[in-house]
Amino acid sequence: SYELTQPPSVSVSPGQTARITCSGDALPQQYAYWYQRKPGQAPVLIIFKDVQRPAGIPERFSGSTSGTTVTLTISGVQAEDEADYYCQSTDSNDSYEWVFGGGTKLTVL
Amino acid sequence: QVRLVQSGTEMKRPGSSVRVSCRASGGTFSVNAISWIRLAPGQGLEWMGGVIPASGAPTYAKKFQGRLTVTADESTTTVYMELRSLRIDDTAVYYCAREVATGTEYDGMDVWGQGTMVNVS
């Protein structure tokens, strides 16, 4: 089955830039989506179609793509950004089966 | 403003079944797919399956085929998830989420329910 690979954890100090990667063989052909989940809350969509930001999501959140890796970048990290981050994609245009990465815990030091 | 409101906490025995509901309000119900995603303790998000209410045709992750049924009731704008033959490791928070699209391009899951805790023990 298709897998998306994320680092388990990333740590940064406030004001620094955090980068969270997500790797998958089909990412050159398929869009990726990013979700933020804080404890006790439902996930929130923060990036769609690799690089687009939904209304209301701060500009410090951005997405990029290079080959089989997509990256979520958080510029000027704030304490409130401490959360779990998940990428989502699929490996096929034909099979409607979504896959999530294992998640990355962002710790703001 | 679209809202998804889920049913409450469930306590279940191994081998039994659970049915969780997800009622949509404030938007166009039939055209958007609704997915079910779960989050088990210490694990990551896991997509289980979904349905487009207008078509009624569900899609399931291979892992859950044969054990999961997702249905939609347009008259009550409610989507249901039924998981059978429950195991201890089915203990999780179960979320419903609305999928949005622009034309044929998927734009992600933009609205989520509050989550339903299912405890199997």
Contacts between the chains, C-beta under 8 A, distances in Angstrom:
chain1	res1	chain2	res2	distance
A	1	B	62	6.8
A	1	B	63	8.0
A	31	B	105	7.8
A	31	B	106	7.1
A	33	B	108	4.4
A	33	B	109	7.6
A	35	B	45	7.3
A	35	B	109	7.5
A	37	B	39	7.8
A	37	B	45	7.5
A	42	B	95	5.9
A	42	B	97	8.0
A	42	B	112	3.9
A	42	B	113	6.7
A	42	B	114	6.2
A	42	B	115	5.8
A	43	B	37	7.9
A	43	B	45	6.7
A	43	B	95	7.3
A	43	B	97	7.7
A	43	B	109	7.6
A	43	B	112	5.9
A	44	B	112	7.6
A	45	B	108	4.6
A	45	B	109	6.0
A	45	B	110	5.3
A	48	B	107	5.1
A	48	B	108	4.0
A	49	B	105	7.0
A	49	B	107	6.8
A	49	B	108	7.9
A	52	B	107	8.0
A	54	B	108	7.6
A	54	B	110	6.6
A	84	B	44	7.9
A	86	B	44	6.4
A	86	B	45	5.1
A	88	B	45	7.8
A	88	B	47	7.7
A	88	B	108	7.5
A	88	B	109	7.8
A	96	B	50	7.5
A	96	B	59	4.6
A	97	B	47	7.3
A	97	B	59	6.9
A	97	B	61	5.8
A	97	B	62	7.2
A	98	B	35	6.9
A	98	B	47	4.1
A	98	B	61	8.0
A	99	B	47	6.7
A	100	B	37	7.6
A	100	B	44	5.9
A	100	B	45	4.2
A	100	B	46	6.5
A	100	B	47	6.2
A	101	B	44	7.0
A	102	B	44	4.6
A	103	B	44	4.0
A	103	B	45	6.8
